[in-house]
Amino acid sequence: MRRNTYLALLAAMAGMLFTGCRTNGDVRQNVEAASAPVVKEAPVLACPGRVETREDPLDIGVGASGVLLRFAVRQNDHVAAGQVLAQVDCADLTAELAQYESEQQVSIRTKERLVVGGRPEDRAAAMAKIRSAEATLVERRAWYERMKGLAAKDVVAKSEFDRAEREWRVAEADLESARQQSRSAAAEPLREDLAKVDAEIRAAGDRIAAAKARLTKCTVTSPISGTVLRTFVTAGEYLSSAYPKIMLTVADLTRLRVRAEVDEQDIGKVRTARRVSVVSDAWPGKEFPATISYEAPVMGRRRTRTGDPAEKSDRDMLDVLVNLDHAAKDLPLGLRVTVQFRR
C-alpha cells in the first residue's frame, strides 16, 4: 500500500514538471488526490528551465586568411587556456617579417657607422695627405721666393714668376682641403643624419611589430579552459578573415546553471524562496541542489517550451538563474529541467 502511495505521489509531481510554473496549491491538490500522507514537502513553485554554462560558450574563429594546416582538437576534447587549437599557413607573413628585420638591421649599422665616424685607415690617410700638402707648400713657397728675387733683377721672365706664385697658392689651398677632410673624418655626426637614421629604425620596428601581430593570428589558441562542444572546419580548408567563419565552440562545463522562466504572477514566490533544487525526467527521484544567483531586471517572452498543448505562450516571464553544484556535472547543456522553489 505504501509503495502504491509513493508511486502516485511521483506521478502527480511529474505531471507538474513541464506545464509551466505551478504553485503549491496545485501540488497540494494532487497530493490530496493520492489519498496518502505527504512524504516530502511540496515546492511552492516549479518552473521549466534549461541547463546552460555559467559563462556563455565561446565561438572561436581565425584572424588571418590562409589554408588551415593543422586542426588539433575534436568534439568533446578538453582544452586548457592558451593551448594551440589550429595553425594557419602564413608563409608570406613570415617572409615579410624577415624583410622588415633585415631593413632594421641595415639602419642600425648605418647609425653605428655615423657614431663611430670614419675608419682608422681613413683618418690615417687624411693625416698623411696633410703632411704631403705641407711638404708641397714648403717647396712651392721656396720656389716662389726664388722666382720673386730673380724677377726683381729681371733674370727670369714675369710669366715664370706668375707661375711660381700660382703654384704656391694652389699648394696652400690643397693643404687647407686636406685639413678639412681630416676634421670631417674625426667630426661628430650631424644631428640631422642621426635623426633620419633613428626615424628609419623606428619605422622598421613598427613594421616588424605589425607583421608579428598578424603572424600571431595565424596560431589559434584557446582563451579559456573548457570542453570543445562543436567543430566546424577541417584541415586543408581555406579560411578568410574577410568572411569570418567559426572554427569551434568551447565552454566550461564544470560550472553549470539553469535559466528558469518564472511567470509574472509568481515572482513574489521566487523572492521568498529559501531553498532551490533542480529535477529532470532523465534522473527520476533525484534532486540537484542549486542556489539563486540572478534575477533579470526586465520581463521577457517565453522561450522554453514544455510541449504541453495547454501552455500559454503569450505570458510575460522573468528569467531567474540558479547555479548548480558539482553534483550536476553530468547534466548536458540544453536539457529541459524543472526548478523547484521551497520556503
C-alpha positions in Angstrom: 0.0 0.0 0.0 2.8 2.4 0.9 4.6 1.6 -2.4 1.5 2.4 -4.4 1.0 5.7 -2.5 4.6 6.7 -3.2 4.2 6.0 -7.0 1.0 8.0 -7.1 2.8 10.9 -5.5 5.6 10.7 -8.0 3.1 10.6 -10.9 1.4 13.8 -9.5 4.8 15.5 -9.2 5.8 14.5 -12.8 2.6 15.9 -14.2 3.6 19.3 -12.8 7.1 19.5 -14.2 6.7 20.7 -17.8 3.4 22.5 -17.8 4.9 25.9 -16.9 5.2 27.3 -13.3 2.8 25.5 -10.9 2.1 26.8 -7.3 1.9 24.9 -4.1 -1.9 24.8 -4.3 -1.7 22.8 -7.5 0.7 20.4 -5.8 -1.4 20.1 -2.7 -4.5 19.1 -4.7 -2.5 16.4 -6.5 -1.2 15.1 -3.1 -4.6 15.0 -1.6 -5.9 13.2 -4.6 -3.4 10.4 -3.9 -5.2 9.8 -0.5 -1.9 9.5 1.3 0.1 11.5 3.8 2.7 13.9 2.3 6.0 12.1 2.2 8.0 15.2 1.2 7.3 18.9 1.4 6.0 20.1 -1.9 7.6 23.1 -3.6 5.7 26.4 -3.6 6.7 26.9 -7.2 8.0 24.7 -10.0 9.2 26.3 -13.3 10.7 25.0 -16.5 14.2 25.8 -17.5 17.2 24.7 -19.5 20.7 23.8 -18.4 23.5 26.1 -19.6 27.0 27.2 -18.6 27.5 30.0 -16.2 29.7 31.7 -18.8 28.5 31.9 -22.3 30.1 29.4 -24.7 32.9 31.0 -26.9 32.8 30.8 -30.6 36.4 30.8 -31.7 37.5 31.9 -35.2 40.7 32.9 -37.0 42.0 36.4 -37.7 44.3 35.6 -40.7 43.5 34.3 -44.2 45.1 31.1 -45.4 44.9 27.4 -45.6 44.3 25.6 -42.3 47.5 23.5 -41.9 46.6 21.8 -38.6 43.4 21.4 -36.6 44.4 19.8 -33.3 41.1 19.2 -31.5 37.9 17.2 -31.9 34.5 17.5 -30.4 34.4 16.7 -26.6 38.1 17.3 -26.2 39.2 19.1 -23.1 41.4 22.1 -23.8 43.5 24.3 -21.5 43.8 28.1 -21.6 46.5 29.0 -24.1 46.5 25.6 -25.8 47.2 25.7 -29.5 44.0 24.7 -31.4 44.8 25.3 -35.0 47.6 26.7 -37.3 47.0 28.7 -40.5 49.6 28.8 -43.3 51.1 32.3 -43.3 54.4 31.8 -45.2 54.0 35.2 -46.9 53.8 37.0 -43.5 56.9 35.1 -42.3 58.9 36.3 -45.4 57.6 39.8 -44.9 58.7 39.8 -41.3 62.2 38.7 -42.3 62.5 41.5 -44.8 61.5 44.1 -42.2 64.0 42.8 -39.7 66.8 43.0 -42.3 65.8 46.6 -43.1 66.0 47.5 -39.4 69.5 45.9 -39.1 70.7 47.9 -42.1 69.5 51.1 -40.4 71.1 50.1 -37.1 74.5 49.5 -38.8 74.3 52.9 -40.6 73.8 54.6 -37.2 76.7 52.8 -35.7 78.9 53.9 -38.6 77.8 57.5 -38.1 78.5 57.4 -34.4 81.9 55.8 -34.8 82.9 58.1 -37.6 85.4 57.2 -40.4 87.6 54.1 -40.3 91.0 54.4 -38.6 92.6 53.8 -42.1 90.6 56.8 -43.4 91.8 59.1 -40.6 95.4 57.9 -41.1 95.2 58.6 -44.8 93.8 62.1 -44.1 96.8 62.9 -41.9 99.2 61.6 -44.5 97.6 63.8 -47.0 98.0 66.8 -44.7 101.8 66.1 -44.3 102.1 65.7 -48.1 100.3 69.0 -48.7 102.5 70.7 -46.1 105.7 69.5 -47.8 104.4 70.6 -51.2 103.5 74.0 -49.8 107.0 74.5 -48.4 108.6 73.6 -51.7 106.2 75.8 -53.7 106.8 78.7 -51.3 110.6 78.4 -51.6 110.3 78.3 -55.4 108.1 81.4 -55.3 110.6 83.3 -53.1 113.4 82.4 -55.5 111.4 83.5 -58.6 110.4 86.7 -56.8 114.1 87.6 -56.3 115.1 86.7 -59.8 112.2 88.6 -61.3 113.2 91.7 -59.4 116.7 91.5 -61.1 115.0 90.8 -64.5 116.8 87.5 -64.6 113.6 85.5 -65.4 110.5 86.4 -67.3 107.5 87.7 -65.5 105.5 84.6 -66.7 107.8 82.3 -64.7 107.3 84.4 -61.6 103.5 84.3 -62.1 103.5 80.5 -62.4 105.6 80.1 -59.3 103.1 82.4 -57.4 100.1 80.4 -58.7 101.5 77.1 -57.7 102.3 78.4 -54.3 98.6 79.5 -53.9 97.4 76.1 -55.1 99.6 74.3 -52.6 98.1 76.4 -49.8 94.6 75.5 -51.0 95.5 71.8 -51.1 96.8 71.9 -47.6 93.6 73.6 -46.3 91.5 71.0 -48.2 93.4 68.1 -46.6 92.9 69.7 -43.2 89.1 70.0 -43.8 88.9 66.3 -44.8 90.8 65.3 -41.7 88.4 67.3 -39.5 85.4 65.8 -41.3 86.7 62.3 -40.7 87.1 62.9 -37.0 84.0 65.1 -36.5 80.8 64.1 -34.7 77.8 63.0 -36.9 75.3 65.6 -37.8 72.1 65.7 -35.8 70.1 65.6 -38.9 71.7 62.4 -40.1 71.2 60.8 -36.7 67.6 61.9 -36.6 67.0 60.4 -40.1 68.5 57.1 -39.3 66.7 56.9 -36.0 63.4 57.5 -37.8 64.2 54.7 -40.2 64.9 52.3 -37.3 61.6 53.2 -35.6 59.7 52.8 -38.8 61.2 49.4 -39.4 60.4 48.4 -35.8 56.7 49.4 -36.3 56.6 47.3 -39.4 58.1 44.4 -37.5 55.6 44.7 -34.7 52.7 44.9 -37.1 53.9 41.8 -39.0 54.4 39.9 -35.7 50.8 40.8 -34.7 49.4 39.5 -38.0 51.6 36.4 -37.7 50.3 35.7 -34.2 46.8 35.5 -35.6 47.9 32.5 -37.7 48.1 30.4 -34.5 44.7 29.9 -32.8 44.8 29.3 -29.1 42.1 28.7 -26.5 41.2 31.7 -24.4 39.7 29.5 -21.6 39.9 26.1 -20.2 36.9 24.0 -21.2 35.4 21.4 -23.5 35.0 21.6 -27.3 31.3 21.5 -27.9 31.4 21.6 -31.7 33.9 21.9 -34.6 33.0 23.4 -38.0 36.3 23.2 -40.0 38.8 20.6 -41.2 42.5 20.7 -42.0 43.2 21.8 -45.6 40.2 24.2 -45.7 40.9 27.8 -46.8 39.8 30.4 -44.2 39.3 34.1 -44.9 39.4 36.9 -42.4 37.3 39.0 -44.8 34.4 36.4 -44.4 34.9 35.1 -40.8 33.9 31.6 -40.0 33.5 29.9 -36.6 36.1 27.2 -36.2 34.9 25.7 -32.9 32.8 26.4 -29.8 34.4 26.0 -26.3 32.6 26.1 -23.0 33.4 25.5 -19.3 31.2 22.5 -18.3 32.5 22.4 -14.8 30.2 25.3 -13.7 26.6 24.9 -14.8 23.4 26.8 -14.1 19.8 26.7 -15.1 17.8 29.5 -16.7 14.4 29.2 -15.3 11.4 31.2 -16.6 9.0 32.4 -13.9 5.5 33.5 -14.7 4.8 37.2 -13.9 2.2 36.2 -11.3 4.8 34.0 -9.4 7.7 36.5 -9.0 6.8 37.0 -5.3 7.1 33.3 -4.6 10.6 33.2 -6.0 11.8 36.1 -3.9 10.6 34.4 -0.7 12.1 31.1 -1.5 14.9 29.8 0.7 15.8 26.5 -1.0 16.0 25.6 -4.6 16.5 22.3 -6.4 16.5 21.0 -10.0 14.9 17.8 -11.2 14.8 16.1 -14.5 12.9 13.2 -16.1 16.3 11.7 -17.0 17.1 11.1 -13.3 13.8 10.1 -11.7 13.6 10.8 -8.0 16.9 12.7 -7.9 17.2 16.3 -7.0 20.2 18.5 -7.7 20.8 21.3 -5.2 21.0 24.8 -6.5 21.2 28.5 -5.4 19.6 31.6 -6.9 22.3 33.8 -8.4 20.4 36.3 -10.6 17.0 37.7 -11.4 16.6 39.6 -14.7 15.6 43.3 -14.2 13.1 43.2 -17.0 10.4 40.8 -18.2 10.5 38.9 -21.4 8.6 36.5 -23.6 8.6 32.7 -23.0 11.5 30.8 -24.7 11.5 27.4 -23.1 8.7 25.2 -24.5 7.5 22.2 -22.4 5.4 20.6 -25.2 2.2 21.0 -23.2 -0.7 21.9 -25.6 -2.3 23.9 -22.8 0.8 26.0 -22.2 0.3 29.7 -22.6 2.9 31.4 -24.8 1.7 35.0 -24.5 2.6 35.5 -20.8 5.5 37.6 -19.7 8.2 35.7 -18.0 11.1 36.6 -15.7 14.5 34.9 -16.2 15.9 33.5 -12.9 19.4 31.9 -13.0 20.2 29.2 -10.4 23.7 27.8 -10.0 24.1 24.1 -9.8 26.8 22.5 -7.7 29.4 20.0 -8.8 27.0 17.0 -8.4 25.1 18.2 -11.6 28.2 18.0 -13.8 26.6 15.2 -15.9 23.6 17.2 -17.0 24.0 18.0 -20.7 23.7 21.6 -22.0 20.2 22.4 -23.2 18.5 19.8 -21.2 15.0 20.7 -20.1 14.6 20.6 -16.4 12.3 21.8 -13.7 13.4 24.3 -11.0 11.6 23.8 -7.7 11.4 26.7 -5.2 10.8 25.9 -1.5 10.4 28.1 1.6 
